Amino acid sequence: MSRPTSDPGRVVLVTGVSRDLGRRCARALSDAPGVARVIGVDVVPPRGDIGEVSFVRADIRNPVIAKVIAKEDVDTVVHMSVISTPGTTGSRHTMKELNVIGTMQLLAAAQQAPGLQRLVVKSTSTVYGASSRDPAMFTEDMEPRRQPRSGYAKDAAEVEGYVRGFARRRPDVEVTLLRCANVLGPHVTSPITSYFRLPVIPTVLGHDPRMQFLHEEDLIDVLQHAALEGRPGTFNVAGDGILMLSQAVRRLQRPSVRLPGFAVGNVGSALRQARVAEFSPEQIGFLTFGRGIDTTRMREELDFHPRFTTAEAFADFAAALSPTGGRTTRLIDQVARLVEPAPRPLEQAGADRG
């Protein structure tokens, strides 16, 4: 759907601008040719410079978002409020409300907006899950082998269901759903970046998962491309190539410790309670089995070509990390003690006789 040549440009509403990637996406769109205005929406103001973006303090869980869309004459919505960690929201319950209830209210508001022409939703490849029965590469038409039961993956799956329902009710609106691989970059804070920032990297014994990454700059570019070019459909988005976890750890030049799967879960629980890293069941599944997504449709139909390969995105992220420091040996010892099995009585008795 093209706008008349006399039209001054698109009016874009971006949700989730209090977070760094949302803020940067909104600012990039405001600088793009063909965009008249960008309205950034969130419950708290963004901390960085938003340039010419007009900020509106609003909670997308509240029906008041419909008034914002109508008042500002919005024709394009970029939804970036589906978050992977509670962060400043405080709890998993609040996170689910923001992700699922927030999306429901936003789509209800969008359905009532006759001038809306385009909806872009940032989703995640996490919806495919990670299991031993997965195909080598997931295409957009495939379903996960195991439906997510909790956490971010379940939120994202529910959000996608609501988006597909909206697309059926409003066939006049171009709906683009972007299933992005894990986003990496010097400024990204997420479960996977917290994992790679650990001074000692725990890995699952007997597994070397395949990984794909999307650079933070490519995420901004693909959101802008989808918002301005209008290619409806569902698209996997990732940098070219794959990286094995063992390769990634070597390139970080950080020590790793191989642990049984249950032990990685125990370590993850301890790190999560200490707010050092977020180890959800879906994260542990990913670190065990990995995931591959086919990006043919991204290149051929969406006509988007990331600037960074998976390896280049990881290298740029790794270059910004500080050295582990002198705590390495102590941390390895602590992890080893945490998962070391207690000797069985007969083994202990035999040791005593020896």
C-alpha positions in Angstrom: 0.0 0.0 0.0 1.7 3.2 -1.2 1.0 6.7 0.1 0.2 9.6 -2.3 3.2 11.5 -3.5 1.8 14.6 -2.0 1.8 13.0 1.5 4.6 14.5 3.7 5.6 11.1 5.0 4.8 8.3 7.3 3.8 8.7 10.9 5.4 5.9 12.9 4.7 4.8 16.5 7.4 2.7 18.2 6.7 0.9 21.4 9.4 0.0 24.0 11.6 3.1 23.6 12.8 3.1 27.2 15.1 0.3 26.2 18.2 1.0 24.2 17.3 -0.9 21.1 13.8 0.6 21.0 15.2 4.1 21.5 17.7 3.6 18.7 15.1 2.2 16.3 12.9 5.2 16.9 15.7 7.6 16.3 16.8 5.8 13.1 13.3 5.9 11.8 13.0 9.7 12.6 16.1 10.3 10.5 14.9 8.2 7.5 13.6 9.7 4.3 9.9 9.4 3.9 9.1 9.6 7.6 7.3 12.7 8.8 7.1 12.0 12.5 8.0 9.3 15.0 6.2 8.8 18.3 8.0 6.8 21.0 5.8 5.2 23.6 6.8 3.6 27.0 5.9 3.7 30.6 9.2 5.5 31.5 11.2 8.0 29.4 14.2 6.8 27.5 17.6 7.5 29.1 19.5 8.3 25.9 19.1 11.0 23.2 16.0 10.4 21.1 16.7 13.2 18.6 13.5 14.3 16.9 11.3 11.5 18.3 8.3 12.7 20.2 8.0 10.8 23.5 4.6 9.9 24.9 4.5 8.3 28.4 1.8 5.6 28.0 1.3 2.0 29.1 0.3 -0.2 26.1 -1.6 -2.4 28.6 -4.0 0.5 29.0 -6.7 1.2 26.4 -5.4 4.8 26.3 -2.9 3.7 23.6 -5.9 3.8 21.2 -6.2 7.6 21.8 -2.5 8.1 21.1 -2.7 6.3 17.8 -5.8 8.2 16.8 -4.6 11.6 18.0 -1.2 11.3 16.3 -2.7 9.9 13.0 -0.4 7.0 13.1 -0.2 4.9 9.9 2.7 2.6 10.9 3.3 0.7 14.2 6.6 -0.9 15.2 6.1 -3.1 18.2 9.3 -3.7 20.2 7.8 -4.2 23.7 8.1 -8.0 23.8 10.9 -8.3 26.3 13.1 -11.3 27.1 13.9 -10.5 30.8 12.0 -8.8 33.6 14.7 -6.1 33.9 13.4 -3.0 35.5 9.8 -4.4 35.3 10.6 -6.3 38.5 9.0 -9.7 38.1 8.1 -12.4 35.7 4.4 -11.6 36.2 4.9 -8.0 35.1 7.0 -9.1 32.2 4.2 -11.4 31.0 1.7 -8.7 31.4 3.8 -6.3 29.3 4.4 -8.9 26.6 1.0 -10.5 26.3 -1.6 -8.1 27.7 0.3 -5.2 26.3 0.3 -6.7 22.8 -3.4 -7.5 23.1 -4.3 -3.9 24.0 -2.0 -2.5 21.3 -3.6 -4.7 18.6 -7.1 -3.8 19.9 -6.2 -0.2 19.5 -4.7 -0.8 16.0 -7.8 -2.6 14.9 -9.8 0.5 15.7 -7.5 2.8 13.7 -8.8 3.1 10.1 -5.7 5.0 9.0 -3.3 2.2 10.0 -1.4 0.8 7.0 1.5 -1.2 8.4 2.4 -3.2 11.5 5.9 -4.5 12.3 6.4 -6.8 15.2 9.8 -7.9 16.5 9.5 -11.5 17.5 12.2 -14.1 18.2 13.5 -17.4 16.9 13.0 -18.7 20.4 9.4 -19.6 19.4 10.9 -22.7 17.6 12.3 -24.0 20.9 15.4 -26.2 21.1 15.3 -30.0 21.4 17.1 -33.1 20.2 14.4 -33.7 17.6 14.8 -30.3 15.8 15.5 -30.1 12.1 18.8 -28.7 10.9 17.1 -25.5 9.9 13.7 -24.2 10.8 11.7 -22.5 8.1 9.0 -20.1 8.8 6.3 -22.7 8.1 7.6 -25.2 10.7 6.3 -25.6 14.2 8.4 -26.3 17.3 8.8 -29.9 18.2 7.8 -29.0 21.8 5.4 -26.2 22.5 6.9 -23.7 25.0 5.2 -24.0 28.4 6.6 -21.0 30.2 8.8 -17.9 30.0 9.7 -15.7 27.2 9.2 -18.4 24.5 5.6 -18.9 25.6 5.0 -15.1 25.7 6.4 -14.8 22.1 4.3 -17.7 20.9 1.1 -16.1 22.3 2.0 -12.7 20.9 2.5 -14.3 17.4 -0.9 -15.9 17.7 -2.6 -12.5 18.5 -0.7 -10.9 15.6 -1.9 -13.5 13.1 -5.5 -13.0 14.4 -5.1 -9.3 13.8 -3.8 -9.9 10.3 -6.9 -11.9 9.5 -9.3 -9.3 10.9 -7.5 -6.4 9.2 -6.3 -7.7 5.8 -5.9 -4.1 4.6 -2.9 -3.7 7.0 0.5 -5.0 5.9 1.7 -7.1 8.9 5.4 -8.1 9.1 6.6 -10.5 11.8 10.3 -10.7 12.3 11.6 -13.8 14.1 15.1 -12.6 15.0 18.0 -14.7 16.1 19.7 -13.8 19.4 20.8 -10.2 19.1 24.4 -9.4 19.9 26.4 -6.2 20.1 28.4 -4.0 22.5 25.3 -2.3 23.8 22.9 -5.3 24.1 21.9 -6.7 27.5 20.0 -10.0 27.2 20.1 -13.6 28.6 22.6 -14.7 25.9 24.9 -11.6 26.3 24.8 -12.1 30.1 25.9 -15.7 29.6 28.8 -14.8 27.4 29.9 -12.0 29.8 30.4 -14.5 32.6 34.0 -14.8 33.7 33.8 -18.6 33.4 31.4 -20.1 30.8 29.5 -23.2 31.9 28.7 -25.5 29.0 26.6 -28.7 28.8 28.7 -31.8 28.8 28.5 -33.8 25.6 26.8 -31.0 23.6 28.1 -28.4 21.2 25.1 -26.4 20.0 24.9 -24.5 16.8 24.1 -20.8 17.1 23.1 -17.9 14.9 23.3 -14.2 15.8 21.9 -10.9 14.6 24.0 -7.8 15.1 22.2 -4.9 16.9 22.8 -2.6 14.0 21.2 -5.1 11.6 18.2 -5.4 13.9 17.7 -1.6 13.7 18.1 -1.8 9.9 15.6 -4.7 9.4 13.0 -3.0 11.5 13.4 0.2 9.5 13.4 -1.7 6.3 10.2 -3.5 7.2 8.5 -0.3 8.4 9.3 1.7 5.3 9.3 -1.0 2.5 6.3 -3.0 3.7 6.9 -6.6 2.9 4.0 -8.5 4.7 4.7 -12.0 6.1 6.8 -13.9 8.6 10.5 -13.9 8.3 13.5 -15.5 10.0 16.2 -12.9 10.5 19.8 -13.8 11.3 23.4 -13.1 10.1 24.8 -15.6 7.5 26.5 -18.7 8.8 26.5 -20.5 12.1 28.9 -20.6 15.1 29.4 -23.6 17.4 29.3 -22.8 21.1 32.8 -24.2 21.5 34.1 -21.8 18.8 32.4 -18.9 20.5 33.9 -19.7 23.8 37.4 -20.0 22.2 37.0 -16.7 20.5 36.0 -15.1 23.9 39.3 -16.3 25.3 37.6 -17.1 28.5 37.7 -20.3 30.5 34.8 -22.7 30.4 33.7 -25.6 32.5 31.7 -28.6 31.2 28.9 -29.7 33.4 26.1 -32.2 33.2 22.8 -30.7 32.1 21.3 -30.8 35.6 24.3 -29.1 37.0 24.1 -26.2 34.5 20.5 -25.8 35.7 21.7 -25.6 39.3 24.5 -23.1 38.4 21.9 -21.1 36.4 19.5 -20.9 39.3 22.3 -19.6 41.6 23.4 -17.0 39.0 19.7 -16.0 38.4 19.2 -15.5 42.2 22.3 -13.5 42.4 21.1 -11.4 39.3 24.3 -12.2 37.5 22.7 -13.9 34.5 19.3 -15.1 33.4 19.2 -18.9 33.0 15.7 -19.9 32.0 14.8 -23.4 30.9 14.6 -22.2 27.3 18.1 -20.8 27.6 19.5 -24.1 29.0 17.7 -25.9 26.1 19.4 -23.6 23.6 22.8 -24.1 25.2 22.2 -27.8 25.0 20.8 -28.3 21.5 21.2 -25.0 19.7 19.0 -23.9 16.9 19.2 -23.2 13.2 16.9 -20.9 11.2 16.6 -20.7 7.4 16.9 -17.1 6.2 16.1 -17.7 2.5 12.8 -15.8 2.7 14.5 -12.9 4.5 16.9 -12.5 1.5 14.5 -13.3 -1.4 11.1 -11.9 -0.2 11.9 -9.4 2.4 15.0 -8.3 0.4 17.0 -7.7 3.5 20.7 -8.6 3.7 22.4 -8.2 7.1 25.7 -6.4 7.1 27.2 -8.7 9.7 27.5 -12.4 9.5 26.9 -14.5 12.6 30.7 -14.7 13.2 31.2 -11.0 12.6 28.4 -10.1 15.0 29.9 -12.3 17.7 33.4 -10.8 17.1 32.1 -7.2 17.5 30.4 -8.2 20.7 33.4 -10.0 22.1 35.8 -7.1 21.2 34.0 -4.9 23.8 34.4 -7.4 26.7 36.8 -6.7 29.4 39.3 -9.4 30.5 38.1 -11.9 33.0 40.7 -10.9 35.6 42.2 -12.7 38.6 39.0 -14.3 39.8 39.0 -17.0 37.1 40.7 -19.8 39.1 38.6 -19.1 42.2 35.4 -19.1 40.2 36.3 -22.4 38.5 37.0 -24.0 41.8 33.7 -22.7 43.2 31.7 -24.1 40.3 33.5 -27.5 40.5 32.6 -27.7 44.3 29.0 -26.7 43.6 28.5 -29.7 41.2 30.9 -32.2 42.6 29.0 -35.4 43.6 29.3 -36.6 47.2 31.2 -39.9 47.4 29.0 -43.0 48.0 29.6 -44.9 51.3 31.3 -47.9 49.7 33.5 -45.7 47.6 34.5 -43.7 50.7 35.1 -46.9 52.7 37.3 -48.3 50.0 39.3 -45.1 49.9 39.8 -45.3 53.7 41.1 -48.9 53.5 43.4 -47.9 50.7 
